[in-house]
């Protein structure tokens, strides 16, 4: 006898399962996405801003700014990242988008329906100290 897993239905922002409901908070998705972005070579977080002005420079462990809106099994994302100069911005952001969409599906079982990426800053490798885990 083979067992099939029920497909979760969604209602009111909650994943429905046979054993109970699962609600993944927007903040949890934001933290996961921020970490996944750090896994992409030549993509980095952005310097903190106050009144639209950067506060200092990009640090090697700086996180990307991420906003997530979870609605059932769907999520809409927006992120601000820095890209290493002189890398092609479209190529790096395409890598970020692919990695995030795949990992959100794999880790959170959510479908990304929209992912806007803002690149307000470029950085050069000499602006950063040693990056944990390898080369950016």
Secondary structure in CASP SS format (residue, H / E / C, confidence):
PFRMAT SS
TARGET T0000
AUTHOR 0000-0000-0000
METHOD secondary structure of the structure
MODEL  1
X C 1.00
X C 1.00
X C 1.00
X C 1.00
X C 1.00
X C 1.00
X C 1.00
X C 1.00
X E 1.00
X E 1.00
X E 1.00
X C 1.00
X C 1.00
X E 1.00
X E 1.00
X E 1.00
X E 1.00
X C 1.00
X C 1.00
X E 1.00
X E 1.00
X E 1.00
X C 1.00
X C 1.00
X C 1.00
X H 1.00
X H 1.00
X H 1.00
X H 1.00
X H 1.00
X H 1.00
X H 1.00
X H 1.00
X H 1.00
X H 1.00
X H 1.00
X H 1.00
X H 1.00
X C 1.00
X C 1.00
X C 1.00
X C 1.00
X E 1.00
X E 1.00
X C 1.00
X C 1.00
X C 1.00
X C 1.00
X E 1.00
X E 1.00
X C 1.00
X C 1.00
X E 1.00
X E 1.00
X C 1.00
X C 1.00
X C 1.00
X C 1.00
X C 1.00
X C 1.00
X C 1.00
X C 1.00
X C 1.00
X C 1.00
X E 1.00
X E 1.00
X E 1.00
X E 1.00
X E 1.00
X E 1.00
X E 1.00
X C 1.00
X C 1.00
X E 1.00
X E 1.00
X E 1.00
X E 1.00
X E 1.00
X E 1.00
X E 1.00
X E 1.00
X E 1.00
X E 1.00
X E 1.00
X C 1.00
X C 1.00
X C 1.00
X C 1.00
X H 1.00
X H 1.00
X H 1.00
X H 1.00
X H 1.00
X H 1.00
X H 1.00
X H 1.00
X H 1.00
X H 1.00
X H 1.00
X H 1.00
X H 1.00
X H 1.00
X H 1.00
X H 1.00
X H 1.00
X H 1.00
X H 1.00
X H 1.00
X C 1.00
X C 1.00
X E 1.00
X E 1.00
X E 1.00
X E 1.00
X E 1.00
X E 1.00
X E 1.00
X E 1.00
X E 1.00
X E 1.00
X E 1.00
X E 1.00
X E 1.00
X C 1.00
X H 1.00
X H 1.00
X H 1.00
X C 1.00
X C 1.00
X C 1.00
X C 1.00
X C 1.00
X C 1.00
X C 1.00
X C 1.00
X C 1.00
END
